[in-house]
Amino acid sequence: MVLSAKAGRKTGAAGKKLKLKGGKPEGNSKAVPEDMPKEMAEKKVPQKAKAVALKVRATALGYYGAQLREEGDAFELRDEAHFSSSWMEKA
């Protein structure tokens, strides 16, 4: 890779060519350091448990999932943390 750059105004130089080492970086981006113990290098990261949908019923007018829910509507919550006791009951 060759880049050309102009030198400062006071030097009077027309231009200089700079050579930079380019191309792809060497090695693997997921490379493991050589001094890391083999057990640590092969260790897998535990994954989060998939959230279980919670079935609920609206006890009053409410808004969930980009929809207005009326009293008596049954629907599922994507996450238990979304439950609101002020206008929902577990079905």
C-alpha positions as CSV (number, residue, x, y, z in Angstrom):
1,M,0.0,0.0,0.0
2,V,1.5,3.3,-1.0
3,L,0.2,6.7,0.2
4,S,1.4,10.0,-1.0
5,A,1.5,13.0,1.3
6,K,2.6,16.6,0.7
7,A,5.3,17.9,3.0
8,G,4.9,21.2,4.9
9,R,4.7,24.5,2.9
10,K,8.1,25.9,4.2
11,T,10.1,22.9,3.1
12,G,9.3,23.3,-0.6
13,A,9.2,19.6,-1.2
14,A,6.8,18.6,-3.9
15,G,5.7,15.4,-2.1
16,K,6.9,12.3,-0.4
17,K,5.7,8.7,-0.8
18,L,5.1,6.8,2.3
19,K,5.1,3.0,2.4
20,L,2.9,1.4,4.9
21,K,2.6,-2.3,5.6
22,G,-0.9,-3.1,4.6
23,G,-3.0,-6.2,4.0
24,K,-4.8,-8.5,6.3
25,P,-3.8,-8.8,10.0
26,E,-1.8,-11.9,10.7
27,G,-3.3,-14.7,12.7
28,N,-6.8,-15.4,13.9
29,S,-8.8,-12.7,15.7
30,K,-10.0,-15.4,18.1
31,A,-6.5,-16.7,18.7
32,V,-5.7,-17.9,22.2
33,P,-2.5,-16.7,23.8
34,E,0.2,-19.4,23.8
35,D,0.8,-19.1,27.6
36,M,-2.9,-19.8,28.4
37,P,-3.6,-23.2,30.0
38,K,-5.3,-25.6,27.6
39,E,-8.2,-26.1,30.0
40,M,-9.0,-22.4,30.0
41,A,-8.7,-22.1,26.2
42,E,-11.2,-24.9,25.6
43,K,-13.7,-23.8,28.3
44,K,-17.1,-22.8,26.9
45,V,-19.0,-19.8,28.1
46,P,-22.4,-20.9,29.6
47,Q,-25.4,-19.5,27.7
48,K,-28.4,-17.8,29.2
49,A,-31.5,-19.9,29.7
50,K,-34.2,-19.1,27.2
51,A,-37.1,-17.1,28.8
52,V,-40.4,-18.9,29.1
53,A,-43.5,-17.1,27.9
54,L,-45.9,-16.2,30.7
55,K,-49.7,-16.5,29.9
56,V,-51.7,-13.7,31.4
57,R,-55.2,-12.1,31.2
58,A,-55.9,-8.4,31.3
59,T,-58.0,-7.3,34.3
60,A,-58.2,-3.7,33.0
61,L,-57.3,-1.7,29.9
62,G,-53.5,-1.8,29.3
63,Y,-50.9,-1.6,26.6
64,Y,-48.5,-4.5,25.8
65,G,-46.7,-5.7,22.6
66,A,-47.7,-2.7,20.5
67,Q,-51.4,-3.5,21.2
68,L,-54.0,-2.1,23.4
69,R,-55.3,-4.9,25.6
70,E,-58.9,-4.8,26.9
71,E,-60.3,-6.4,30.0
72,G,-60.5,-10.2,29.5
73,D,-57.9,-10.4,26.7
74,A,-55.5,-13.4,27.1
75,F,-52.0,-13.1,25.8
76,E,-48.4,-14.1,26.4
77,L,-45.6,-12.0,27.9
78,R,-42.2,-12.4,26.3
79,D,-40.5,-12.1,29.8
80,E,-41.8,-12.5,33.3
81,A,-40.4,-9.1,34.2
82,H,-43.0,-7.5,32.0
83,F,-45.8,-8.6,34.3
84,S,-47.8,-5.8,35.9
85,S,-50.1,-6.7,38.7
86,S,-52.0,-3.4,38.3
87,W,-53.8,-4.7,35.1
88,M,-52.8,-8.3,34.6
89,E,-53.4,-11.7,36.2
90,K,-51.6,-14.9,35.6
91,A,-53.7,-17.4,33.5
